[in-house]
Amino acid sequence: MDIREKVFAAFKKEYVGHVAAMRDLCAILEEESGGEPPVNILENGKVRAHTLKGAARAAGLPPVQDMAFSLEQIFNRVKDK
């Protein structure tokens, strides 16, 4: 197995956890939609998206990298409101 295959295999293991965590964080934010969103939830989402973005870049997956970048920006915008 060459390095690209190893990186892609690691990405396949890692992305599932990040996506599941962001899905859970979004569900929490949806439940809390009446007030200020908890900063720790937004920060956690931003970090997960950022990590996913870097992993996608390393794995050579530009569409996933772009999607993760967009998610990171969304978490930042909501946090900075």
Secondary structure as the mmCIF struct_conf table of DSSP 4:
data_model
#
loop_
_struct_conf.conf_type_id
_struct_conf.id
_struct_conf.beg_label_comp_id
_struct_conf.beg_label_asym_id
_struct_conf.beg_label_seq_id
_struct_conf.end_label_comp_id
_struct_conf.end_label_asym_id
_struct_conf.end_label_seq_id
HELX_RH_AL_P HELX_RH_AL_P1 ILE A 3 GLU A 31
TURN_TY1_P TURN_TY1_P1 GLU A 32 GLY A 34
BEND BEND1 GLY A 35 GLY A 35
HELX_LH_PP_P HELX_LH_PP_P1 GLU A 36 PRO A 38
HELX_RH_AL_P HELX_RH_AL_P2 VAL A 39 ALA A 59
TURN_TY1_P TURN_TY1_P2 GLY A 60 GLY A 60
HELX_RH_AL_P HELX_RH_AL_P3 PRO A 62 LYS A 79
TURN_TY1_P TURN_TY1_P3 ASP A 80 ASP A 80
#
